[in-house]
Amino acid sequence: MEKQERFNRDKMKRTAVKIFFTVLIGLVALSMVTPFIWMVSASMKLPLDVMKLPIKWIPEYFYPDNYKKVWNIGGVAARDYHFGLAYFNSIKIAVINLTGSVITSTLAGYAFAKIKFRGSNVLFLLYLATMMIPSQVTLIPKFVLFNKMGLTGTHLTLILPGLITITGTFLMRQYFMQIPDELRESARVDGANEYVIWARIMVPIAKPSMASLAMVVFLWNWNSYLEPLVFLSDWRLYTIPIALTNFIEESVTEYNLVMAAASSALIPAFLVFVLGQKFLVKGLVAGAVKG
């Protein structure tokens, strides 16, 4: 009888703890989602209704014309940028860097993980050591270098450095190290060279990890602000973060338009996360489980 009572008390305690942490996690999640809900709600309101208290989360009247105004803004007479053009610039840079960095990271990760050559470990450690250098420190050297090459004021200043990611190389190396060497050895016996082994055996196996890396690289480039601010001076080359900043400066009193622009800027990041979260989970699980 006492054992049964003790078991019931322990079960009630565990249930109470689960309920407590569930409610706590729900409150934390709600606190994180609330700003986004307010942003979308404000993007559908008139300027005078945005700051009204108490907040009306669901507007009485919706004004989707706010989005039309944001996307139709353009020309140096009205603004120093064009939102739609900035959108295209950001997508172009993000997709090119995503493709390039995934390819280079996969090649370098495979080389460091499976191809043994003299000094490979030392070279990899030196490669990783560059991660300790803050990106802000390298801005001036990169600016001087690009200026001498005549690339300043072009998208190549953002594309060329983004084609190689140290973090991506590290992640892919760790993934390839978990793949049994027997697969590579059997392919070598069949006459396959290193490129064939990489392309036909390693890449198909590493697709979840590559998809996870692609998601991260896309978000890095989509949200990048400092590099475009330093290297780009022509409004026709602006990316979304720079265009959004200028839009806020020019539309201080029109918070509904600011929120419409911010909501529009979140669409690609949201789609990438929704479509790629399955691969992200697979990549994380694959990195934690061997065999």
Protein Blocks (a to p, Z undefined) as FASTA:
>chain_A
ZZmmmmmmmmmmmmmmmmmmmmmmmmmmmmmmmmmmmmmmmmmpcfklmmpccddfbafb
dcfklmmmmmmggcjklmgcdfklmmmmmmmmmmmmmmmmmmmmmmmmmmmmmmccehkl
mmmmmmmmmmmpcfklmmmmmmmmmmmnopgoiaklmmmmmmpcfklmmmmmmmmmmpcf
klmmmmmmnopafklmmmmmmmmmmmmmmmmmmmmmmmmmmmpmklmmmmpmbfklpcfk
lmmmmmmmmmmmlmmlmmmmmmmmmmmmmmmmmmmmmmmmmmmmmmmpgZZ
